[in-house]
Amino acid sequence: MAVKNQNQSSINKLNLYSFIYHHATEYLLMIVIAVGMVGITSGSHSIGFPLYKLNPMHWVVYFTVLLRKPSFGTIVILAFALPFTSNLLTGHPLLIKSVIVFIELSIYGMIFFSLNKILNMNPMLSYLISQIAGHTVYYGLKFTIIWFGLIESDLVSTSVILQVVTFGFLGTALYYTDKYLKT
């Protein structure tokens, strides 16, 4: 009986170590992805190409969810790492705007994951719903911080046409990637 308890204890420790290892490597991977994405974005700043206007952080969050099937914790780590690493390395976005971008990216990732991966909803519908929710919160928070005078900015600083085109390209890329993954 003592041998059985000792074996069970060893298995429990192994499972705990495996759990910790899995989550630690997943979180570190999200930070590496964020730093890499920010590196690409900051490189584009140095040559004068405003890559940030094409929402690269959105692409990273959506493709991470689609390809990695991360936990909510991993989504939050990635959503936090993207704007704050960018802020530290490039000064863009501003610190207060990094907070609302973090919230926006978290919403995108968690809603898209919940609808697409947990409820098996069509990826395009999941994407559309997450975009509506994320943009609503983002612009609501941005309006509030502008209204309180915490930043001086236009409410919509990237052209609506460019936002719609980027939305369409990202949605199309997600659709075909999901379709490819299911074949």
C-alpha positions in Angstrom: 0.0 0.0 0.0 2.9 2.4 0.8 4.4 1.7 -2.6 1.1 2.6 -4.3 0.8 5.9 -2.3 4.4 6.7 -3.2 3.9 6.0 -6.9 0.7 8.1 -6.8 2.6 10.9 -5.1 5.3 10.7 -7.8 2.7 10.9 -10.5 1.0 13.9 -8.9 4.4 15.7 -8.7 5.2 14.8 -12.3 1.7 16.2 -13.4 2.3 19.4 -11.4 5.8 19.9 -12.9 4.3 19.1 -16.4 1.5 21.7 -15.8 3.9 24.3 -14.6 6.3 23.7 -17.4 3.6 23.8 -20.0 2.2 27.1 -18.8 5.6 28.7 -18.2 6.7 27.8 -21.7 3.4 29.0 -23.2 3.6 32.4 -21.4 7.3 32.8 -22.4 6.3 32.0 -26.0 3.7 34.8 -25.9 6.3 37.2 -24.6 8.7 36.2 -27.3 6.0 36.6 -30.0 5.2 40.1 -28.6 8.8 41.2 -28.6 9.3 39.9 -32.1 6.2 41.7 -33.3 7.2 44.9 -31.6 10.7 44.5 -33.2 9.2 44.3 -36.6 6.9 47.3 -35.9 9.7 49.4 -34.4 11.9 48.5 -37.5 9.1 49.8 -39.7 9.1 53.1 -37.7 12.8 53.5 -38.4 12.2 53.4 -42.2 9.1 55.6 -42.0 6.5 53.0 -42.7 3.6 53.2 -40.2 3.0 49.4 -39.9 1.0 50.0 -36.7 -1.8 51.4 -38.9 -2.4 47.8 -40.2 -3.1 46.6 -36.7 -0.3 44.0 -36.4 -1.2 43.4 -32.7 -4.7 42.3 -33.8 -3.2 39.9 -36.3 -0.9 38.4 -33.6 -3.8 37.9 -31.1 -6.1 36.3 -33.6 -3.6 34.0 -35.2 -2.3 32.9 -31.8 -5.8 31.9 -30.8 -6.4 30.2 -34.1 -3.1 28.3 -34.2 -2.2 27.7 -30.6 -5.5 27.4 -28.8 -4.1 29.2 -25.7 -5.7 29.5 -22.3 -7.3 32.7 -21.2 -4.2 33.4 -19.1 -2.0 33.1 -22.2 -4.3 35.4 -24.1 -4.1 38.0 -21.4 -0.3 37.7 -21.2 0.0 38.2 -24.9 -2.5 41.1 -24.9 -0.5 42.8 -22.1 2.9 42.1 -23.6 2.2 43.5 -27.1 1.3 47.2 -26.3 3.5 47.5 -23.2 6.6 46.1 -24.9 5.9 48.4 -27.8 5.6 51.3 -25.5 8.9 50.5 -23.8 10.8 50.0 -27.0 9.2 52.7 -29.2 7.1 55.0 -27.1 4.1 54.0 -29.1 1.3 53.7 -28.0 1.3 56.1 -25.1 1.2 54.4 -21.7 -2.5 55.3 -21.1 -3.4 54.1 -24.6 -1.4 50.9 -24.0 -3.8 50.1 -21.2 -6.9 50.4 -23.5 -5.1 48.5 -26.3 -4.4 45.8 -23.7 -8.1 45.6 -22.8 -9.1 45.7 -26.5 -6.7 42.9 -27.4 -7.8 40.8 -24.4 -11.4 41.2 -25.5 -10.6 40.2 -29.1 -8.7 37.1 -28.0 -11.1 35.9 -25.3 -14.3 36.4 -27.3 -12.8 34.9 -30.5 -11.5 31.9 -28.5 -14.7 31.4 -26.6 -16.9 31.6 -29.7 -14.6 29.8 -32.2 -12.8 27.2 -30.1 -15.2 26.5 -27.2 -18.6 27.0 -28.9 -17.3 25.9 -32.4 -18.9 29.0 -34.0 -17.9 29.9 -37.5 -14.6 31.8 -37.4 -15.9 34.7 -39.5 -18.8 35.2 -37.1 -16.6 34.8 -34.1 -14.2 37.4 -35.6 -17.0 39.8 -36.4 -18.5 39.6 -32.9 -15.1 40.0 -31.2 -14.2 43.0 -33.5 -17.5 44.7 -32.6 -17.0 44.1 -28.9 -13.3 45.1 -28.9 -13.9 48.3 -31.0 -16.8 49.3 -28.9 -14.8 49.1 -25.7 -11.7 50.6 -27.2 -13.5 53.7 -28.7 -15.5 54.0 -25.5 -12.4 54.1 -23.3 -10.5 56.3 -25.8 -13.4 58.8 -25.9 -13.4 58.8 -22.0 -9.7 59.5 -21.7 -9.9 62.2 -24.4 -12.9 63.8 -22.7 -11.1 63.8 -19.3 -8.1 65.5 -21.0 -5.7 62.6 -20.3 -4.5 62.6 -23.9 -4.9 64.9 -26.8 -5.9 62.9 -29.8 -8.6 62.4 -32.4 -11.1 59.8 -31.5 -10.4 58.0 -34.8 -6.7 58.5 -35.7 -6.4 55.8 -38.4 -8.5 56.3 -41.5 -11.8 54.4 -41.4 -11.2 53.1 -44.9 -7.8 51.7 -43.9 -9.4 50.1 -40.8 -12.1 48.5 -43.0 -9.6 47.2 -45.5 -7.4 45.8 -42.7 -10.5 44.2 -41.1 -11.3 42.5 -44.4 -7.8 41.2 -45.0 -7.5 39.9 -41.5 -10.9 38.3 -41.6 -10.1 36.7 -45.0 -6.7 35.4 -43.7 -8.4 33.9 -40.6 -11.1 32.3 -42.7 -8.6 30.6 -45.1 -6.2 29.6 -42.4 -9.1 28.0 -40.4 -10.3 26.3 -43.6 -6.7 25.0 -44.2 -6.4 23.7 -40.7 -9.6 21.7 -41.0 -8.5 19.9 -44.1 
